[in-house]
Amino acid sequence: MPWRVVTARALPGYRLLVRFVDGTEGEVHLSRLICGERAGVFAALREESAFEQVDVRLGAVVWPRLGVDLAPDAIYDAIKVRGRCVLD
């Protein structure tokens, strides 16, 4: 499955640099999702120290202490097409 994430690193501005098992790499922009009115569980990532605790588990981007994760297949598809994924 090419969409399995192998690394994820927090960047300034609620961005992530992710790399997939097939070598595809790109940025995931989360600022609109995290700071928006409908942030829901993602609002917990507004604290920079919480956002920086990003990890990869079973091929997905996760924040395990907060119970938050991202769907790796959707991120992969957007990065393959545009070089980045913007979530809102």
KEFIVEX-830786 format. One line per 5 residues: number of its first residue (from 1); their letters; for each residue x, y negated, z negated of N, C-alpha, C. Coordinates in nm, 2 decimals. Each point is the difference from the previous one (the first is absolute). Layout:
N
NUM> a> X Y Z X Y Z X Y Z | ...
REM end
This chain:
88
1> mpwrv> 0.08 0.12 0.00 -0.08 -0.12 0.00 0.09 -0.12 0.00 | 0.00 -0.08 0.11 0.09 -0.11 0.01 -0.03 -0.12 -0.09 | -0.13 0.00 -0.05 -0.04 -0.11 -0.09 0.04 0.01 -0.15 | 0.07 0.10 -0.03 0.04 0.02 -0.14 0.11 -0.10 -0.03 | -0.02 -0.08 -0.11 0.10 -0.10 -0.04 0.11 0.07 -0.08
6> vtara> 0.12 -0.05 0.03 0.12 0.06 -0.07 0.06 -0.11 -0.09 | -0.01 -0.13 0.03 0.05 -0.10 -0.09 -0.09 -0.12 0.01 | -0.01 -0.07 -0.11 -0.08 -0.13 -0.01 0.07 -0.09 -0.10 | 0.03 -0.12 0.05 0.07 -0.10 -0.08 -0.08 -0.13 -0.01 | -0.02 -0.05 -0.12 -0.07 -0.13 -0.02 0.09 -0.11 0.05
11> lpgyr> -0.07 -0.10 0.08 0.06 -0.12 0.05 -0.08 -0.12 -0.06 | 0.06 -0.12 0.00 -0.07 -0.11 -0.05 -0.13 -0.03 0.08 | -0.10 -0.06 -0.06 -0.12 -0.04 0.07 -0.10 0.12 0.01 | 0.01 0.09 -0.09 -0.09 0.12 0.00 0.01 0.08 0.14 | 0.13 0.02 0.04 0.02 0.08 0.12 0.08 0.12 -0.04
16> llvrf> -0.01 0.10 0.08 0.08 0.13 -0.02 0.07 0.03 0.13 | 0.12 0.05 -0.01 0.07 0.06 0.11 -0.01 0.15 -0.01 | -0.07 0.06 0.09 -0.02 0.15 0.00 0.07 0.07 0.12 | 0.04 0.12 -0.03 0.06 0.08 0.10 -0.07 0.14 0.00 | -0.03 0.05 0.12 -0.07 0.13 0.01 0.09 0.11 0.04
21> vdgte> -0.04 0.12 -0.02 0.08 0.12 0.03 0.06 0.00 0.14 | -0.07 -0.06 0.10 0.05 0.00 0.13 0.09 -0.11 0.03 | 0.04 -0.08 -0.10 0.09 -0.12 0.02 -0.07 -0.13 0.03 | -0.13 0.00 0.02 -0.07 -0.12 0.02 0.01 -0.09 -0.12 | 0.02 -0.13 0.01 0.01 -0.08 -0.11 -0.07 -0.13 0.02
26> gevhl> -0.05 -0.07 -0.10 -0.07 -0.12 0.02 -0.05 -0.06 -0.14 | -0.06 -0.12 0.01 -0.04 -0.07 -0.12 -0.15 0.02 -0.01 | -0.04 0.01 -0.13 -0.14 0.00 -0.04 -0.03 -0.13 -0.08 | -0.09 -0.08 0.05 -0.03 -0.13 -0.06 -0.13 0.02 -0.08 | 0.02 -0.02 -0.13 -0.12 0.02 -0.10 -0.05 -0.12 -0.07
31> srlic> 0.06 -0.12 0.03 -0.04 -0.12 -0.07 -0.15 -0.03 0.01 | -0.06 0.01 0.11 -0.15 -0.03 0.01 -0.08 0.10 -0.08 | 0.04 0.13 0.00 -0.07 0.10 -0.07 0.02 -0.02 -0.15 | 0.12 -0.02 -0.05 0.02 -0.01 -0.14 -0.05 -0.13 -0.06 | 0.00 -0.11 0.08 -0.04 -0.13 -0.05 -0.14 -0.04 0.03
36> gerag> -0.07 0.08 0.09 -0.13 -0.03 0.04 -0.11 0.02 -0.11 | -0.11 -0.05 0.03 -0.12 0.01 -0.10 -0.04 0.14 -0.01 | 0.02 0.09 0.10 -0.05 0.14 -0.01 0.12 0.09 -0.03 | 0.10 -0.04 -0.07 0.12 0.08 -0.03 -0.03 0.12 -0.07 | -0.10 0.01 -0.09 -0.03 0.12 -0.07 0.12 0.05 -0.08
41> vfaal> 0.03 0.13 0.02 0.11 0.06 -0.08 0.14 -0.06 0.04 | 0.01 -0.06 0.12 0.12 -0.06 0.05 0.04 -0.13 -0.07 | -0.10 -0.06 -0.07 0.03 -0.12 -0.08 0.11 0.03 -0.11 | 0.01 0.12 -0.04 0.10 0.03 -0.10 0.14 -0.01 0.05 | 0.02 -0.01 0.14 0.13 -0.02 0.06 0.04 -0.15 0.01
46> reesa> -0.09 -0.09 -0.05 0.04 -0.14 0.01 0.12 -0.03 -0.08 | 0.02 0.07 -0.11 0.12 -0.02 -0.09 0.11 0.06 0.08 | 0.10 -0.08 0.03 0.12 0.04 0.08 0.07 0.12 -0.05 | 0.01 0.01 -0.13 0.07 0.12 -0.06 -0.08 0.13 0.03 | -0.14 -0.01 0.00 -0.08 0.12 0.03 0.02 0.03 0.15
51> feqvd> 0.00 -0.10 0.09 0.01 0.03 0.14 0.13 0.07 0.03 | 0.11 -0.04 -0.07 0.13 0.05 0.03 0.01 0.15 -0.05 | -0.09 0.05 -0.07 0.00 0.14 -0.04 -0.05 0.10 0.11 | 0.00 -0.05 0.12 -0.05 0.09 0.11 0.09 0.12 0.01 | -0.06 0.11 0.04 0.07 0.13 0.01 -0.06 0.08 0.12
56> vrlga> 0.06 0.11 0.03 -0.06 0.09 0.11 -0.02 0.13 -0.07 | -0.12 0.05 0.02 -0.04 0.13 -0.05 -0.08 0.08 0.10 | 0.05 0.12 0.03 -0.07 0.08 0.10 -0.02 -0.07 0.13 | 0.09 -0.08 0.04 -0.01 -0.07 0.13 -0.08 -0.13 0.00 | -0.05 -0.04 -0.11 -0.08 -0.12 -0.01 0.06 -0.11 -0.09
61> vvwpr> -0.03 -0.12 0.03 0.04 -0.12 -0.08 -0.09 0.00 -0.13 | 0.06 -0.01 -0.11 -0.08 0.01 -0.13 0.06 -0.10 -0.10 | -0.09 -0.04 -0.09 0.04 -0.06 -0.13 -0.06 0.09 -0.11 | 0.07 0.10 -0.04 -0.06 0.11 -0.08 -0.06 -0.05 -0.13 | 0.07 -0.09 -0.07 -0.05 -0.05 -0.13 -0.14 -0.07 0.01
66> lgvdl> -0.02 -0.05 0.12 -0.13 -0.08 0.02 -0.10 0.09 0.08 | 0.03 0.11 0.05 -0.09 0.08 0.07 -0.04 -0.05 0.14 | 0.10 -0.08 0.06 -0.03 -0.06 0.12 0.09 0.06 0.11 | -0.06 0.03 0.12 0.08 0.05 0.11 -0.05 -0.06 0.13 | 0.08 0.03 0.11 -0.04 -0.05 0.13 -0.01 0.12 0.10
71> apdai> -0.09 0.00 0.09 -0.01 0.11 0.10 0.11 -0.01 0.10 | 0.09 0.10 0.00 0.12 -0.01 0.08 -0.03 0.01 0.15 | -0.10 0.07 0.04 -0.03 0.01 0.14 -0.04 -0.13 0.06 | -0.08 -0.08 -0.07 -0.05 -0.13 0.05 0.12 -0.10 0.01 | 0.09 0.00 -0.10 0.12 -0.08 0.01 0.09 0.04 0.11
76> ydaik> 0.02 0.12 0.02 0.08 0.05 0.11 -0.05 -0.04 0.14 | -0.13 0.02 0.02 -0.06 -0.04 0.13 0.02 -0.15 0.03 | -0.03 -0.09 -0.10 0.02 -0.14 0.02 0.15 -0.04 0.03 | 0.09 0.06 -0.07 0.14 -0.03 0.02 0.05 0.05 0.13 | -0.05 0.12 0.05 0.04 0.05 0.13 -0.05 -0.10 0.11
81> vrgrc> -0.11 -0.06 -0.02 -0.06 -0.09 0.11 0.06 -0.14 -0.02 | 0.01 -0.06 -0.12 0.03 -0.14 -0.02 0.14 -0.02 -0.07 | 0.06 0.10 -0.05 0.12 -0.01 -0.08 -0.02 -0.04 -0.14 | -0.13 -0.03 -0.04 -0.04 -0.03 -0.14 -0.14 0.03 -0.02 | -0.04 0.01 -0.12 -0.14 0.03 -0.04 -0.04 -0.11 -0.10
86> vld> -0.11 -0.07 0.03 -0.06 -0.10 -0.09 -0.13 0.05 -0.06 | 0.00 0.02 -0.13 -0.12 0.05 -0.07 -0.07 -0.12 -0.06 | -0.13 -0.01 0.02 -0.08 -0.10 -0.07 -0.14 0.05 -0.04
REM end
